[in-house]
Amino acid sequence: MDQTGRLSRLRSALEENRLDSLLVTHLPNIRYLSGFTGSAGALLVSDRDCILFTDGRYRTQAKQEVDGANVDRIVIARMSPLMAAAEWLIAHKRRPSPARVGIEPESITAGMHDRLASVLNGRMRGTMKARLRPAPPLVERARMVKDAAEILLIRQAVELGASLFPIARKKIRPGVSEVEVAAAMEYEARCAGAEGMSFPTILASGARSAIVHGRASAARIPRRGFVVCDFGVILAGYCSDRTRTVHVGRPSREDRDLYEAVLEAQQAAIAAVRPGVTAAEVDGAARRALRQRKLSRYFTHSTGHGLGLEIHEAPRLAEGQTQKLEPGVVITIEPGAYIPGQCGVRIEDVVVVTSSGCEVLTPTDKELVII
């Protein structure tokens, strides 16, 4: 991964935002910039330094993972990494005026902010040592556009995830519990090399298929009805996400119409993906298709989201979202229709924006599977 280039671009963004440094505390952002994957860490990035703070549990791991990533120093702290970073800022302040330190406001609590401010400014007898400033999502914006190496990793994660669907098709039978199907898929994922699942597997059958995030439960698959299978894996740190809906027993005409309507909406949204369009325009394409089928009121979530090191990243494909797509952005396209107490259908693929449109990374067709 090109951590050197990432740090260089971040430093330019710091200058543009009038920040002397950025204290990175969101763990996926730390991984993106340094390669460190531990569960405790802070990364201090300034125009001159990139310093990783962690604790003794990660002494060996940190050294191995950040090798070659242009991290200037690893500090093994006996206090929290965040407080260790604050101590370092005090000890290495280079100018008399207060340093402008950016923080990631969505990844620290109010209590953490207060402790950080107290350490930075509590030893100067009334003189302000540093100004803490909520920084815009600088790293998240960079992460939104994937490079070729990231797209390859996501492609591999998507392909591994796709290999789990045949397992689901074999296990889905009337009387089998939802958790049995999910367990078989997750076991196969681990055997195939996945680090874990991107999220708790969603497997919702019968009337439960109308629950948008119906995690696999002890409920038994009925003799007839839809089964929504939403699942993904983590491979080399990168996530996949995929939804297929199958039908147990012979579907009614109404069931077929519902499935076809959702498929049309998904295809319309995929066709809308290209550089320069906004996230809202892609969402609108799916909603128009469902509106024509008089089903728009049953589509209760956004059309999709970015994914990468996290299962949900920018951009969000929803009404009012003005973010323009550009080549390298990886997103899900996942419209659905959910009739409360009856049934639901969702179809989801991962696509990457290209210079002329998009490429669907998710393999296999989307015709209705009848079990």
KEMARZA-794590 format. One line per 2 residues: number of its first residue (from 1); for each residue x, y, z of C-alpha. Coordinates in Angstrom, 3 decimals. Layout:
NUM	X Y Z ~ ...;
END
This chain:
1	0.000 0.000 0.000 ~ 1.146 3.534 -0.769;
3	1.286 4.909 2.762 ~ 3.983 7.397 1.721;
5	1.699 8.975 -0.844 ~ -1.210 8.959 1.581;
7	0.797 10.811 4.224 ~ 2.003 13.337 1.672;
9	-1.539 14.103 0.552 ~ -2.724 14.340 4.149;
11	0.004 16.863 4.957 ~ -1.144 18.997 2.036;
13	-4.685 18.825 3.395 ~ -3.456 19.907 6.836;
15	-1.868 22.987 5.334 ~ -5.028 23.788 3.382;
17	-7.072 23.518 6.588 ~ -4.613 25.603 8.651;
19	-3.685 22.754 10.986 ~ -0.214 22.107 12.382;
21	-0.956 18.447 13.040 ~ -3.707 15.868 13.072;
23	-4.233 13.424 15.918 ~ -5.683 10.353 14.217;
25	-7.645 8.136 16.610 ~ -10.084 6.245 14.344;
27	-8.438 2.828 14.013 ~ -9.299 2.252 10.318;
29	-7.716 5.636 9.537 ~ -4.585 4.649 11.466;
31	-4.410 1.428 9.463 ~ -4.896 3.313 6.190;
33	-2.032 5.705 6.926 ~ 0.437 3.400 8.690;
35	-0.542 -0.243 8.258 ~ -0.979 -0.738 12.024;
37	-3.910 -3.034 12.874 ~ -3.852 -3.086 16.674;
39	-6.844 -2.254 18.860 ~ -5.161 0.615 20.734;
41	-3.336 3.420 19.020 ~ -3.051 7.065 18.048;
43	-1.180 8.486 15.083 ~ 0.186 12.015 15.204;
45	0.815 13.477 11.755 ~ 2.461 16.874 11.269;
47	4.426 18.518 8.481 ~ 7.612 16.869 9.797;
49	6.654 13.835 11.839 ~ 4.475 10.749 11.751;
51	4.479 9.050 15.143 ~ 2.534 5.977 16.203;
53	1.561 5.662 19.873 ~ 0.444 2.294 21.202;
55	0.988 0.075 24.235 ~ 3.228 -2.824 25.172;
57	0.902 -5.477 23.775 ~ 1.741 -4.287 20.280;
59	5.488 -3.684 20.564 ~ 6.438 -6.419 18.090;
61	3.328 -6.165 15.922 ~ 3.643 -2.416 15.436;
63	7.253 -2.684 14.345 ~ 6.386 -5.370 11.813;
65	3.306 -3.687 10.403 ~ 4.565 -0.128 9.943;
67	7.905 -1.134 8.417 ~ 8.297 0.882 5.224;
69	5.246 3.059 5.897 ~ 7.212 6.275 6.622;
71	6.324 6.225 10.308 ~ 9.188 8.119 11.926;
73	8.806 6.703 15.404 ~ 6.849 4.177 17.430;
75	6.175 5.162 21.037 ~ 5.245 2.333 23.410;
77	3.305 4.102 26.129 ~ 2.449 3.183 29.719;
79	-0.617 5.391 29.524 ~ -3.350 5.562 26.903;
81	-1.998 6.251 23.388 ~ -4.052 9.448 23.227;
83	-2.547 10.831 26.435 ~ 0.922 9.747 25.325;
85	0.445 11.753 22.145 ~ -0.572 14.783 24.203;
87	2.565 14.437 26.359 ~ 4.684 14.248 23.218;
89	3.085 17.405 21.823 ~ 3.947 19.283 25.030;
91	7.539 18.075 25.046 ~ 8.164 18.849 21.382;
93	6.352 22.134 20.835 ~ 8.382 24.168 18.352;
95	6.859 27.657 18.419 ~ 5.577 30.125 21.033;
97	2.065 30.495 19.601 ~ -0.514 27.771 20.365;
99	-0.266 24.756 18.107 ~ -3.335 24.048 15.998;
101	-4.051 20.370 16.623 ~ -6.791 18.728 14.602;
103	-8.798 15.937 16.169 ~ -11.256 13.469 14.670;
105	-14.413 14.542 16.521 ~ -16.461 11.456 15.690;
107	-13.908 9.026 17.113 ~ -13.318 10.497 20.570;
109	-15.765 10.994 23.408 ~ -16.420 14.268 25.198;
111	-14.503 12.881 28.158 ~ -11.497 12.016 26.032;
113	-11.558 15.517 24.528 ~ -11.593 17.116 27.968;
115	-8.704 14.969 29.228 ~ -6.708 15.745 26.100;
117	-7.305 19.485 26.482 ~ -6.394 19.310 30.165;
119	-3.060 17.626 29.461 ~ -2.190 19.997 26.624;
121	-3.057 23.203 28.447 ~ -2.933 22.386 32.143;
123	0.800 22.851 32.683 ~ 1.376 26.311 31.313;
125	-0.006 28.409 34.209 ~ -2.717 29.978 32.116;
127	-0.855 29.980 28.815 ~ -2.567 28.027 26.055;
129	-0.227 25.363 24.699 ~ -2.466 24.068 21.914;
131	-5.815 24.728 20.311 ~ -7.840 21.610 19.650;
133	-9.828 21.930 16.457 ~ -12.407 19.506 15.101;
135	-10.918 18.519 11.762 ~ -13.008 17.768 8.689;
137	-12.980 14.082 7.634 ~ -9.660 14.412 5.829;
139	-8.658 10.751 5.970 ~ -12.177 9.515 5.204;
141	-12.266 11.687 2.079 ~ -8.992 10.181 0.915;
143	-10.202 6.665 1.681 ~ -13.301 7.171 -0.455;
145	-11.267 6.848 -3.675 ~ -9.519 3.480 -3.775;
147	-6.217 2.861 -5.533 ~ -5.549 -0.155 -7.736;
149	-4.183 -2.247 -4.854 ~ -7.274 -1.586 -2.742;
151	-9.635 -2.410 -5.588 ~ -7.826 -5.706 -6.099;
153	-8.251 -6.584 -2.415 ~ -11.930 -5.661 -2.488;
155	-12.379 -7.730 -5.652 ~ -10.824 -10.733 -3.908;
157	-13.039 -10.228 -0.846 ~ -16.107 -9.976 -3.086;
159	-15.172 -13.191 -4.891 ~ -14.631 -15.045 -1.624;
161	-17.963 -13.765 -0.348 ~ -19.696 -14.860 -3.533;
163	-18.423 -18.413 -3.007 ~ -20.591 -18.631 0.124;
165	-23.890 -18.292 -1.708 ~ -23.888 -21.878 -3.049;
167	-23.505 -23.004 0.583 ~ -26.623 -21.035 1.474;
169	-28.558 -22.503 -1.446 ~ -27.717 -26.026 -0.320;
171	-28.605 -25.396 3.325 ~ -31.819 -23.423 2.848;
173	-34.620 -25.941 3.266 ~ -37.983 -25.875 5.082;
175	-37.477 -26.560 8.785 ~ -33.781 -25.615 8.868;
177	-33.055 -22.726 11.241 ~ -31.674 -19.462 9.919;
179	-28.654 -19.716 12.225 ~ -27.765 -23.135 10.805;
181	-27.531 -21.652 7.325 ~ -25.523 -18.656 8.549;
183	-23.164 -20.902 10.544 ~ -22.428 -23.039 7.500;
185	-21.612 -19.934 5.460 ~ -19.406 -18.436 8.157;
187	-17.534 -21.691 8.709 ~ -16.811 -21.939 4.983;
189	-15.645 -18.303 4.964 ~ -13.094 -19.006 7.701;
191	-11.909 -22.169 5.986 ~ -11.407 -20.164 2.786;
193	-9.174 -17.625 4.541 ~ -11.517 -14.837 5.636;
195	-10.447 -12.876 8.724 ~ -14.090 -12.740 9.717;
197	-17.460 -11.568 8.500 ~ -17.972 -7.932 7.524;
199	-21.050 -7.857 9.790 ~ -23.333 -10.362 11.524;
201	-24.864 -12.426 8.728 ~ -28.403 -11.401 7.813;
203	-30.601 -14.357 6.978 ~ -34.305 -13.596 7.263;
205	-37.001 -15.966 6.027 ~ -40.741 -15.821 5.495;
207	-42.371 -12.854 7.215 ~ -38.977 -12.005 8.765;
209	-37.675 -11.144 5.272 ~ -39.512 -7.829 5.707;
211	-37.057 -6.929 8.506 ~ -34.345 -4.929 6.737;
213	-31.538 -6.069 9.066 ~ -32.968 -9.398 10.131;
215	-29.945 -11.134 11.603 ~ -29.995 -14.917 11.460;
217	-32.181 -16.222 14.258 ~ -33.472 -19.498 15.634;
219	-36.543 -19.154 13.403 ~ -37.034 -22.069 11.037;
221	-37.359 -21.537 7.322 ~ -41.002 -21.936 6.274;
223	-42.293 -24.156 3.499 ~ -42.917 -21.160 1.296;
225	-41.598 -17.625 1.118 ~ -38.625 -15.388 0.476;
227	-35.280 -15.747 2.255 ~ -33.021 -12.668 2.268;
229	-29.298 -13.537 2.506 ~ -27.047 -10.527 3.194;
231	-23.431 -11.341 3.999 ~ -19.831 -10.303 3.505;
233	-16.290 -11.209 4.482 ~ -13.137 -9.392 5.529;
235	-10.044 -10.351 3.569 ~ -6.692 -8.601 4.123;
237	-8.607 -5.897 5.979 ~ -11.071 -5.111 3.185;
239	-14.790 -5.851 3.279 ~ -17.268 -7.317 0.855;
241	-21.053 -7.045 0.933 ~ -23.658 -8.960 -1.021;
243	-27.380 -9.699 -0.865 ~ -29.348 -12.323 -2.717;
245	-32.989 -13.206 -2.115 ~ -34.241 -16.705 -2.863;
247	-37.718 -18.192 -2.688 ~ -38.637 -21.464 -0.988;
249	-41.518 -23.192 -2.738 ~ -43.352 -22.023 -5.801;
251	-43.634 -18.208 -5.831 ~ -46.935 -16.506 -6.523;
253	-47.346 -13.996 -9.325 ~ -47.197 -11.234 -6.708;
255	-43.918 -12.615 -5.339 ~ -42.396 -12.722 -8.823;
257	-43.545 -9.181 -9.517 ~ -41.995 -7.945 -6.285;
259	-38.678 -9.581 -7.080 ~ -38.651 -8.265 -10.648;
261	-39.430 -4.752 -9.434 ~ -36.470 -4.746 -7.052;
263	-34.207 -6.180 -9.748 ~ -35.301 -3.432 -12.162;
265	-34.554 -0.809 -9.514 ~ -31.112 -2.252 -8.894;
267	-30.294 -2.368 -12.609 ~ -31.497 1.227 -13.026;
269	-29.246 2.388 -10.195 ~ -26.231 0.528 -11.598;
271	-26.865 2.070 -15.023 ~ -26.804 5.529 -13.411;
273	-23.328 5.083 -11.895 ~ -20.632 7.046 -13.707;
275	-18.142 9.820 -12.908 ~ -19.740 13.172 -12.163;
277	-23.163 11.987 -11.038 ~ -24.146 12.625 -7.454;
279	-24.914 9.977 -4.880 ~ -28.484 11.302 -4.781;
281	-28.904 10.772 -8.533 ~ -28.035 7.079 -8.200;
283	-30.468 6.761 -5.318 ~ -33.123 8.542 -7.349;
285	-32.784 6.094 -10.239 ~ -33.667 3.179 -7.958;
287	-36.572 5.034 -6.352 ~ -38.090 6.044 -9.684;
289	-38.125 2.424 -10.806 ~ -39.920 1.332 -7.644;
291	-42.294 4.286 -7.831 ~ -43.398 3.145 -11.276;
293	-44.297 -0.191 -9.694 ~ -46.097 1.597 -6.825;
295	-43.618 0.164 -4.345 ~ -41.580 3.231 -3.360;
297	-43.173 3.403 0.111 ~ -41.721 -0.036 0.853;
299	-38.137 1.066 0.104 ~ -37.071 2.306 3.529;
301	-33.286 2.720 3.386 ~ -30.601 4.268 1.204;
303	-29.658 2.701 -2.132 ~ -26.101 1.962 -1.048;
305	-22.871 3.014 0.606 ~ -19.133 3.002 0.150;
307	-17.076 0.152 1.556 ~ -13.422 -0.687 2.064;
309	-11.603 -0.995 5.381 ~ -15.044 -0.522 6.932;
311	-18.312 -2.011 5.800 ~ -19.911 1.451 5.731;
313	-17.837 4.292 4.325 ~ -18.463 7.432 2.309;
315	-20.308 8.096 0.104 ~ -23.869 7.378 1.155;
317	-26.261 6.901 -1.768 ~ -29.348 8.681 -0.506;
319	-31.636 11.611 -1.164 ~ -29.912 14.952 -0.697;
321	-26.363 13.581 -0.908 ~ -24.405 15.915 -3.184;
323	-21.120 13.971 -3.238 ~ -20.081 13.391 -6.853;
325	-18.769 9.982 -7.832 ~ -15.335 9.634 -9.375;
327	-13.218 6.778 -10.689 ~ -12.009 4.519 -7.888;
329	-15.040 4.963 -5.653 ~ -16.381 1.562 -4.554;
331	-20.043 1.387 -3.569 ~ -22.864 -1.045 -2.968;
333	-26.119 -0.904 -4.921 ~ -28.834 -2.503 -2.793;
335	-32.432 -1.356 -3.226 ~ -35.175 -3.372 -1.571;
337	-38.882 -3.537 -0.901 ~ -40.278 -4.708 2.434;
339	-43.984 -5.304 3.049 ~ -44.431 -5.415 6.841;
341	-45.635 -8.720 8.188 ~ -45.490 -10.374 4.775;
343	-42.195 -10.449 2.897 ~ -39.183 -8.548 1.659;
345	-36.684 -8.596 -1.202 ~ -33.225 -7.031 -1.485;
347	-30.589 -7.462 -4.197 ~ -27.082 -6.079 -3.695;
349	-23.867 -5.883 -5.675 ~ -20.533 -4.118 -5.178;
351	-19.490 -1.838 -8.038 ~ -16.448 0.313 -8.704;
353	-16.731 3.594 -10.586 ~ -14.600 3.609 -13.744;
355	-13.625 6.388 -16.156 ~ -16.658 5.667 -18.337;
357	-19.220 4.123 -16.001 ~ -18.830 1.307 -13.528;
359	-17.804 -2.320 -13.188 ~ -19.900 -4.767 -11.207;
361	-17.482 -6.739 -9.036 ~ -20.063 -9.201 -7.718;
363	-20.173 -12.394 -9.819 ~ -23.174 -14.630 -10.655;
365	-26.548 -13.736 -12.142 ~ -29.536 -12.366 -10.279;
367	-32.422 -14.408 -11.601 ~ -34.825 -15.518 -8.891;
369	-33.583 -18.761 -7.326 ~ -36.413 -21.120 -6.372;
371	-35.633 -23.799 -3.801;
END
